[in-house]
Each structure stands twice: as structure tokens, then as C-alpha cells.
């Protein structure tokens, strides 16, 4: 019951931010955005035991750095130089998520006998960087590095295929894909060309992605989790 209520709060707070973005003051938007991920952290904490397990701490760390990235990126509305620090926050989050995915007990099948499953990931990354390359200027190296890390995170999610139950696998995989879509939309909107409803696309895919990753990870241990 607590998880259901908190999940509702998570999506309602996310919706409130999406509705208010661009319509409210900077402070209001900052507070609303800063409240989203902490709800997901609470969901994670109340559903996982023990806390001292290294992998579970890394999962919590991924959420904390995601929260930091969220907050910092809000400040780019006032100072565009803050973007690189927001990027760094999410870079660390993805590294932690990848470590969690690859550290899940079991065979790392995708990085051995089923590496062909990574072909779509490689193709997507190549197309994305090719599309953005001439527009990146002095951000070329940071963005390429970030793209590599987030695609490695996606590869880690795919690599869970023989490690966990199917529900856990597909929830995390879908979340990882949506995370890539959200970050790709940020990159296109910022460096290539702005598009209508970009903030809605970016934020909606992001909040769903984070929820699915956390839910899928918890399903790995609790099949009856709602």
C-alpha cells in the first residue's frame, strides 16, 4: 500500500512539474523538480534489504546523482555553464546503474555469446553522434563520452537477460531505453534544433524511465511488488 501511494505521489509531482515548467517562477520549478526523485528513493529504501549491500548502495547512489543532475540542470535556465555539471551528475548515475546491472549475479551472456544483441545499441549511438557531431563544437568530447556511457548502461540492462526473471528484465530494459530517448531529446534540443513540446518529451520519458528501472530492480527480489 505504501508503495502504491508513493508511486502515485511520484507521478503526480512529476506531472505538476511538467505542467508548471515554463509557466511558473524559477524557484517554484526548482522546488517541484527537486521533490520528484526523492519520492523514488523512498520507494527504493522501503522495499530493499539489506541497505549495506554494495550493489544496492550503488543503485541508491544512481538515484542520488540523478537527483543532483536534475537540480543542477534547472540552474542552466539561468546559467548555461551549469549544463556540464548536470551532465556529470547523470554520467555518474549511469555508471552506477551499469555497475548494478553488470554486477547482478549470473552469466554476462550479452558480453560473451550474445553480443549480437548490442548491434542496435551501437547503430543508434553511431547515428546519434553522427547527427549531432557538427553542432557540438566545444561540447563534442563531453557529449560523446556521455553518449558512450549511457549506451553502456543500456547494454548492461540488456545483459541482465539471463540473470533475472522476465518481468524484472523487461521493466529495467524499457526504463533504460526511455532514459536513452530522454537524453537524446535533450541533446537534439540543446545542440541541434529545438522542437515543440521538447520539455514534455524529455521529462515524461525521464520520470517513466527512472520508475521502471527502480521497479524492475525491486522485482528482481520481490515478484509480488506493485
Buried (B, 14 or more C-beta within 10 A) or exposed (E): EEBEEBBEBBBEBBEBBBEBBEEBEEEBBBBBBBBBBBBBBBBBEEBBEEEEEEBBBBBBBBBBBBBBBBBBBBBBEEEEEBBBBBBBBBBBBBBBBBBBBBBBEEEBBBBEEBEEBBEEBEEBBEEBBEBBEEBBEEBBEBBBEBBBBBBBBBBBBBBBBEBBBEBBBBBBBBBBBBBBBBBBBBBBBBBBEEEEEBBEBBBBBBBBBBBBBBBBBBBBBEEEBE
